């Protein structure tokens, strides 16, 4: 029913877009797009109106984040059309599914903080102990759905997420706050923005401790073993473990053309979720430390026609996990492994990047951007202790002497480096009054797998003062992770140094229509082809292809001075060409509705509801269909209840919906991964 209604609405939108309305002035047109929320930098590196940027983009501002009561980046991304936040068993790590493209480690989505990648080498993702990101210091989140490798290089594949932190001017003074939530969760934060010794200074500190939600997993892989062997080793039925402690600190200094930024993200006591081996692990936990530092020189008036940026950045990450893969007595009830099967992998990485770019405007009608850079990426230390060895079959055998340090003998992966050189060129050509063509290409050379070239093209037509139309093409790549290339001593996941990168070609047709000062709508149609998907078979191989198509439709309507309605709908169909079946686990349909209502001058009531529909099992997975779900959240925020004091109350999953994310085939956790039930948050903040 939803599909029929939304398809009808989409057709209606196109008809409406083609209708004739009285022309509006350029100033009126821009007035519909007031405020920073209507601008985006991620599409080209230049600040542009979203409606005219050569990409399909969304922006979520700090104001949006507070109105919906979001506490973590995951809460924010779930509001973006075509983006779904799923989970996997290990650590309950986030999986950002975009347009039906998903995989367990989620390397097909590039995440940036202030334009700098957070990609870890080992799995090509945000790290196995990413454990989320708090939102108080976020100024805005910019999301591109679709390829971005022509600008950002590797991993800007299904989409790119750029988190932009608050400047001194945005904070403008001192702010502090605390909140308490269900699951024994406490947060505290403090921010300062001002001047210090001639520099603009922005500083933030955010602290979190939580026991996490602990919804019940009815059965796990050990339950299967227990049934086969007559043992009772499984902890299921039992709750998932999602607790953690976190520290996030950032500082930014700006003076003239110079900017210096540093950040730290510390994670401690990060629980094992539903277990790294699809076996509940109430004892396993991990910790990580992520440091980043960058110095940026930006001179928009470097010369008559040049706007130049140079940046040196450094990123250091240490990830330590101590896991009980199988519980004591897992095999036959005796003490073959009295402490269970234990694996403690620790990985250390450091990334150094030098990036140079500039905009040249010396040719009429052209905005030319060129850039080059060199990245040195180093997985410089691998440590591992364990009490087992995997034999062909596979079978597990006890290591002589029990828990042993195998870092220098049989570690799970290898210490390796990667050097990347790149160069790109991009041109925005305003070849007619209402037409622009953006073309670009980027060349990347990787020391470990070779060269890749990725072009893009975007034709943008200001069809009228009301309507903007876009025709887009982009090619992107996903670099093989070090696990896929260099895994050893693991017969079920063996690395392959001869891998090629994954490739995607995407075609898009997009419309942005401003019906009136109060009503805006957008429609995006897309088709993509993925090639050379990397899978372990058990050796990592380029074995897969996937195609997909769909649409994203969004509407924003200021009904009155007191009420704003926002909604979006996404539909996609993706096909695994190897199995000739639907690509598994990703929602076929998503529907999101949000209302902001000003009850009183200083009180705003927000309600939002998300429907997740039509997720398919993998080919050969005989379990029943994954249940749809709908989640309703409500937030009430009062500003200046006392001078400089703001309070908020949020209820997530108000109706206490039973919601699940799919566990991977063949179903070692047969009844899927439970999401949190109803939860409550109360917060208070003070601006000094």
N, C-alpha and C positions, 0 to 999 in steps of 0.2 A: 504493500500500500504506500509506504513512504517513497519507494522508488518511483511509482507512478506519479504521485503528487509532485515530487521534486523535478522529475523530467518535464512535467507540464509547466512548472514554474520556470524552469530553465528556458523552454521554448518561448514562454511569455516574455522573459527578459530580453531575448534576442529581438522579438517583435517590437517591444517597447524601445529598444536601443535604435532601431531603424526608423522609428516614427519621427515626424517633423515637429520641432518645438521652436518657440521664439528664441533667437540667438541671445546669448548672454555675453557681457564684456569679459575680457581676460581677467580683470580685477575680480569680477563676481566669481569666475571659475576658481581662482585661487582662494577666494574666501571660503569656498566649500572645503578646502584642504588646509585649514588653519592648523597651526600647532605642529610640534615636532613629530607627533605620532603619524603625520602624513608624509614624512620624508624618510628616505632610506639611503644608506651609504654602501651597503653590502653588494649592490648589484654591479657597480663599476668602480668603486673607490671614491666617487664624487657624490656629494649630497644631492639627492633628486626627489621630486615628488614621486610617491609610490605609483600613482596612476600612469606616470610616463617613464618610469624606470624600465630598462630592457630586461626584465625578469618578472617572475611571479613571486611577489614578496609579501610578507606580513610583518607588522611591528606591534609589539606589546610594550607599553610604557610603564613607568613606575606607578602612575596613577591607576592604570588598569590592574596592575599586580595587587595594589592595596584594595581596590574595590572588590575583587573576587576573593580576597582573603587568602591568596597564595602564600605558602611558606617555603616552597622549594621550586626549583626550576621545572620539575616535572609537572607541577600544577599549572604552570604558565603554558608549557608547550601543548598540553591537552586541549587548549582553546583554539589552536591554529588549524584551519581546514586542511584535511589530508594528512595530518600528523596524529599518530596514536602512540601513547606511552604504554608499552607492555612490560612484562617482567620475565626473567628467566630464573631457574631454580637457584643457581649459585649466587649467594649473597643478595638475592632478590634485586639484582642489578637491572637498571632501566634499559629497555630496548626501544629506541625511537624509530617507529615504523612510518615510512613516508611513501605514500602512493603504492602500497602493497609490497614494498621492498624491505625485507627484514631478514636477519640472521642472528644466531645466538649471541655472537660477540659484537654485532652492530657496528662494523667498521665502515659501512657505506654512508655514514653521516659524519660530516666534518664539524667539530665544535671549536669555536674561536672565543677567546676573551680579549676584547679590544683588538681584534684582528689577528691575534697570534694563536696558532694551532695548539691544542692540548692533546694531540694524538700520541698515544703510547706506542712504542715499537713492537712490543711483544704480541699483542693481539690487534693492533691497528685501531683501537677504540680509545675511550676516555680513561681506561685503566680498570682493572678488576676490583679496585677499592675506590672507585669514584665516589660512591655513597652520596650522591646528590650535591646540590649547591643552594645555599640560602639566597634570599632575594632582596634583603634590605639595601644592599649597596648597588643593586642593578638599576641603571637609568632606563635602559630599554633593551629589548631582545629583538633582533632582526633575524628573520627566517626566510631563506630562499628555498622553495620547493622546486627541485629540478637541478640540472648540472651546473657546477661552478668551477670546474677545473681550468677553464680558460683564464680565470682570474686567480684562483687559490691553489691550483695544483691538485695533489693527491687527495682522494677521499671526499672531495666535494662532489659527491656521486648522486645519491638520492636527494640530498639537501645539505644546506649549510646553515649553521646556527651561530650567530655572532652576539655575544653578551657584552654590552657596553656598560662600564661602571660609571658611577656618579662623579662629576667634577666638583671642584671647590664651590663654584657658583651655584650648582644644583643643591648641594647640601646647605651652604650659606649659614654657618653657625654650628651649634652643637645640638645633637639630637641623641636621645637614648631611649631604650624601651625594653620591656620584658613581656614574655607571654608564657602561658601554661596551657597544655593540651592533654588530651587523652593519651593513653599508653605511657604515662609517666614521662611526659615530654616537657622540657623547660628550655626556653630560649632567652638570650639577652644580647643586646647589641648597643653599640655607640658609634656615632659618626661625627666628624668635624670637617668643616670646610671654611677656609679663611686664608689669611696671608701670614707668611713667616719668612723673615729675612729677605724680603723682596720677591719671594716665590709664592705662587698660589698653591695652597696645600689642601689635599683631600685625604682623609684617613678614615678607615672603618675597621671595626672589630665585631665579629659575630660568633657567639658560642651556642652550642646545642648539646643536650644530652637527652637520650630517649631509650626506653626499653623496646620501642617499636611494636607494631601490631603483631599479634600471635594467633591469627586464625588457624583453624585445624586442618592439617593434611591427613586424610583418612588412611592412605596407604602410600608406600614408596617402594623403591627397588628392593630394599631389604625385606619388605613384606612378601615379595615374590620369592626370594630366597628362603624365607621361613616356611612358606607353603611347600616348597620343593624338598627342603631338608628336614622339616620337622623341628626347626629351631624357633626361638622367640626373641630374637635379637633386636628387631626393629623398634624404633621409638615412636612409630606411627601406630594408632592415631596420636598425633602430637602437634603442637603449635609450631609455626614457622618462627625463626629467630631473626629479627630485623632491627635489633638495637644497635646504637652507635653513639660515640661522642665525637664532636667535631669542633674545629677552630678554623675560622676564615678571617684573614687580616690582609688589608690592602692599603697602600700609600701611593699617592700621586703628587708630584711636584712639577709645576709649569712656570717657565719664565721665558718671555720672548718666544724664540723659535724652538726652545728646548723643552722636552718632557722626559721625566724619569719616573718609572713605575716599578713597584715591587709588590709581590704577593706571596702569601703562604696559605696552604690548605692542609690541615692536619686531621687525620682520621684515626681514631683509636677504638678498640673494642667493637670492631665492625663484625656483627654476627654473620653466620653462614647461610642465612635465608632458609631454603629448603634443601640445602646440601649441595656440594660441588659434584657429587657422584649420584645425584637424584636419591640420596639417602639422608634422612633428617640427621642433623649434626648439631646437637645442643652445646657442644664444647668448642667447636671450631670458631676461630675469629681471626681478624687481620688488622693491620695498621698500615697507614701510608703517610708520606710526607711529600708535598709538592711545593716547590719554590719556583717563582718566576721573577725575572728582572729584565727590564728593557729600557734602552735610552733611544729616544726618537728626536730627530731634527726635522722640523717641518717649516719650510719658508715658502709661503704662497706667492711672494714677490722676489723670488731668487734672481730673476732677470725680467726683462720686458714681457716675455711670453712663457716663462717657466715657473711652475709650482712644483717644488722638489721636496721629497721625503726620503730620509735615510734612517734606518733602524737597525740596531744591534740588540738581539734578545737572547736570553738564556733560560732554559727550563730544566729543572732537575726533579726526578721523581723516584722515590723508593717505595716498593710495594712488598709487604711481608704478610704471608698467610700461613696459618697453622691450622691444619684441617684433619678431622677424623673422617676418612673417606668411607669406611665401613665400621660398624660398631663392634665391640667385643662379642665373641661368640658367633660371629656372622656365618661361619662355615658349618660347624657341627656342634656348637654349644660348648666346646672345650676351650681351654685357654691357649689356643695356637697363637692368637694375637690378644693377649690379656688386656691391652689398652686400645684395641681396635687397630685398623689399618690407617697409619698416620703418614701424611705427606705435608711437608713444610717448605714450599717454594718461596724464595725471596729474589726479587729482581730489582736492579738499579739501572737507571737510564739518565743520560744528560743530552740535551739538544741545544746546539748553538746555531743561530741564524743571523745572517747579514742580508738585508733587503734594501734595494735602492729603486725608487720609482719617481716619475715626474709626469706632469701634465703639460702639454705644449699647445698653445692657442694662437700660434703665429700664422695659421692658415685659415682664411675666412670660412666659416661654416663647419670647421672641424675642431673637435676636442680630442687631441691625440694623447694617449698615455703609453709610456714605455716603462719597462722594469726589468730588473735582473736580480739575481741573488744566489747565495751559496749557503747550504745547510749541512752541518756536520752532526749526525745523529749516532749516539753511542750507547749500546746496551753493554755497559762496561763491567758488570758483575752479576753472576748468577750463583746463588747459594741454595742448597737443598739438603734437608735431613729427612729421612724416611725409614720405615722399618720393614719395607717390602720390596719385591722386585716383580715386574710383570714378565711372564714367560709367554712364548707363542701359544696360542689357543683361544683367547688369552687366559692364563692362570696366574694366580698370585701366590708367591712363596715368601716365607719369612727370611729377612736378611740375617745372616749370622751375627749375633751380638745385639740384635734388636735395633733400636733407633740409631741410625748411623749418618754421618756427614758424607754425602756422596758428591759434594760440589766439585771435587777434582777428579772424580772417577766416572760416575754415570749420571750427570745432571740431566734434567728433562729438556733443556735447550742449551744453545751455545751463546757465548759472548761474541757479538759481532758489531760492526759499524756500517753505517750507510752514509754516503756522500751524495748530495743532490745539487746540481747546478740547473738553473732555469733562466729563461728569458721570455718576455711576452710583449706583445704590441696590441693596442686596442684603439679604435677610432670611432668616435661618435660624430657622424656626419649629418648635419642638418641640410639636406639637399633640396628641400622645398619648405615652404612656409609651415606646413602642417605635417611634414614627414621627416623622420630621422632614421638612419640606419647605423646600428652599432655592430661592428665586426671586430673580431679579435682572435688571436691564436697564441697558444703558449707551448713552448718546448721545454720538456724536463728530461734531464739525463740522470739516471740512477746508477750508482756504482755497482749495485748488485743484480739488477735485471735489465738495464739498458735504457732505451729512449722511448718517449711517448710524446705525441703531438695532439693537442686538443683545441679545436676551433669552436667559435660561437658566432651566431648572427642573430640580430633582432631588428625587425622592421616595426617601428612604432608610428602610428597614424593618428593624429588628433582629428578624428573623423568629424567632430563638431566640438563646440565648447562644452557639450554635455558628455561626449563619448570619446574614449580612447581605445583603439584597437591595436593588438600586438600579434605578430607572427614570429615565433622564436624557434631557434634550433641550437642545440648544444651537445657536445661530446665530452664525456668525463671518464676518469679512470680511478680505480681503487688499487693502491699499491699492495702487493702481498705482504702480510705481516711476518715478523721474524718467526713466530710459531709455525706458520705455514711453510716457511723456507728452511728453518734450522732446527726444528724439533728433533730430538734423538731420544733413544732409550724409552720409547713409548710405542709399542707395536700397533696401537689402535689410532695413533695420530702422528704420522711420520712426516717430517719436513721434506721439501723438494726445492732445491736451489734453482731449478730450471723453470720456475713458474713465470707466466706472463701476468700482467695486471688485468683485473676485471675492467670491462669497457661497457659504457652505456651511451646510446644515442637517443636523444629526446626531442620531440617535436611538440610545440604548444601553440594554441590559439587562445588569446585572452582578451576580455572586454572589461572596461571600467566605465560605469555609467553614473553620472550625477543627475538624478532626476530633479532635485530641488535643493535648496539650502539644507533641508532636513533629511534627505534620503539619498543614499549612495548604494550601488550594487556592483558586484563583480562576478564574472563567470570565466573559468579557465577550463580548457579542454586539453588533454595531453595523451601522447602515445610514446612508448619507449621500447627499446630493444636492448637487453643485456646480453653480453657475450663473455665467454671465458670465466664463468663463475667458478670460484675456487672451493673445492670440497675435499675432505679427507676420505680416502677410499681403500685402505686406511692411509696410503700415501697421499699427500696433498696434490691435487691435479686440477687443471683447467678443464672441467667436465660439463659445466652447466650453461644453459641459455634460458632466458625468461623474457616474455613480452607482457606489456600491460597497457591499459588505456583507462580513461575515466574523466571525471569532471569535478570541479570544486566551485561552489556557488556561495557567495557571502553577501550579506545585507546589513547595513547600519542605518537606523531610523531614529531621529530625534523626534519622538512623538509630540513632546511638549517641553517646556522649560524644566519640567520635573522628571520626565520619563524618557529613557533611551533604551531601544531594543537592538540587540546585535544577534545575528545568527549565521551559521554556515552549515553547509551540507557537502559531503564528499562521497563520491561513488567511484569504485575502481574494480576492474577485473584483471587479474594477473595470471599468466599461464606458465607453468614449468614445462618447457618444451621437451625435456628429456623424458618426463613421465606422462606427457600429454594430459595433465590434470591442473586444477587450480593451484596456484602457489599457496602454501599453507600459512595459517595462523593470523594473517593480516585481515583487518576488517574490510568487508566488501562495501559497507556503508557506515557512515558516521554522521550524526546530526547533533549540532550544538546550538543551544539557545541561551541568551543572557539578557537580563533586564537590570537596569540601574534606575532606582526610583528615589527621588529626594523627598523623604517624608517631611522633614523640617529643614530650615535653612542650613543647619549644621549636621543633619543626619541623613545618611544614604543607605538604602536597603538594596542589596544585590542578591539576585537569585540566578543560578545557572544550572543547566541540565545537559548531560551528555548521554547520547545513545550510541552503543557500540554493537554492530550487527554483522551477521553473515561471515563468520570466520570458519574457514574450511580446515579439515585435517589434512596431513600430508598423505600422499599416495601410499597405500598399504597400511595405514593406521586405521584399525577397524573400530575404534572407540566411537561412541555416539557423538552427535553434532555438538559443537561448542555452544553453550547457551549465550544468547544476547543479554545485554544488561543496560540499565539506565541509572545514572547517578545524579542526585539532586543535592546541590550545595546552596547554603544561604549564609549571607554575611551582613551584619549591621555595623556601620561605622559612624561614630560621632566625633566631629571635629570641634575643637575649642569648647569642650564641655566645662573646662576651667581654662584660664589663660595659658595657651601653649600646650594644652593636654588633649590627646586624642585617645579614644578607646574603641575597641572593636570586639565583636563576638561572631564566631564562625562555626557553623555546623556542616561537616562534610558527610556525604551519603546520608542525608536526613532520613530517608525511608529505610535505612539499614538493609539495602539491597544486597542479596547474595551474588557477588560478582567474582568472576574467575578469569585469569589469563591462561592460555593454553600451555601445558607442559609439552615438551618436545616428543615427537614420535621415537619409539613405538609406544610410549606411554608408561615409562618407569614410575611416574607419579600419575596414576590412572585418572584421578578425578580433578586434575589440573591444579593451578596455583591460586589459592584464595586471596582476594584483595581485602583491604581493611573494611570493617563495618562502620557504623556510625561513630563519629568522633567530634569532639568539642574543643574550641580554642578561645581563650580570652586574652586580650593584650592591652597594654597601655604604653603610650609613648609620650615623651615630653620634648618640646623644642625650647631650647634655652636662649 
